[in-house]
Amino acid sequence: MIYYILVILIIALFLVIMAGVILMGKGGKANFKYSNKLMVARVTLQGSILLIILLMYLGHK
């Protein structure tokens, strides 16, 4: 079960990173409006992924 959550979070992280790269490439108002929100989402997803990996590691001991 936890593996599925990890895969979903990794896919979501990939999508957020791609959205950020595309918006940064286009520039303009959309980049200014959403760049900070996407960065917060990226950092939150990365933290969640690290937490799940830590829980998986500790669960196997």
C-alpha positions as CSV (number, residue, x, y, z in Angstrom):
1,M,0.0,0.0,0.0
2,I,2.7,2.4,0.9
3,Y,4.5,1.7,-2.4
4,Y,1.4,2.9,-4.3
5,I,1.4,6.2,-2.3
6,L,5.1,6.6,-3.0
7,V,4.6,6.1,-6.7
8,I,1.7,8.5,-6.8
9,L,3.8,11.2,-5.0
10,I,6.7,10.7,-7.4
11,I,4.4,11.1,-10.4
12,A,2.9,14.2,-8.8
13,L,6.3,15.6,-8.2
14,F,7.3,15.0,-11.8
15,L,4.2,16.8,-13.0
16,V,4.8,19.8,-10.7
17,I,8.4,20.0,-11.9
18,M,7.4,19.9,-15.5
19,A,4.7,22.5,-15.0
20,G,7.3,24.8,-13.4
21,V,9.8,24.3,-16.2
22,I,7.1,25.0,-18.8
23,L,5.9,28.1,-17.0
24,M,9.4,29.3,-16.5
25,G,10.1,28.9,-20.2
26,K,7.0,30.8,-21.2
27,G,7.5,33.6,-18.7
28,G,5.0,36.3,-18.3
29,K,2.1,36.7,-15.8
30,A,1.5,33.0,-15.4
31,N,5.1,32.4,-14.3
32,F,4.9,35.3,-11.9
33,K,1.6,34.2,-10.5
34,Y,2.3,30.4,-10.1
35,S,6.1,30.0,-9.7
36,N,6.1,30.4,-5.9
37,K,3.1,28.1,-5.5
38,L,4.7,25.4,-7.6
39,M,7.9,25.7,-5.7
40,V,6.1,25.2,-2.4
41,A,4.2,22.2,-3.9
42,R,7.5,20.8,-5.1
43,V,9.2,21.1,-1.7
44,T,6.2,19.7,0.1
45,L,6.1,16.7,-2.2
46,Q,9.8,16.1,-1.9
47,G,9.5,16.2,1.9
48,S,6.6,13.8,1.8
49,I,8.5,11.4,-0.4
50,L,11.5,11.5,2.0
51,L,9.2,10.9,5.0
52,I,7.6,7.8,3.3
53,I,11.0,6.4,2.3
54,L,12.2,6.9,5.9
55,L,9.1,5.1,7.2
56,M,9.7,2.3,4.8
57,Y,13.3,2.0,5.9
58,L,12.4,2.0,9.6
59,G,9.5,-0.5,9.0
60,H,11.9,-3.1,7.6
61,K,14.1,-3.2,10.6
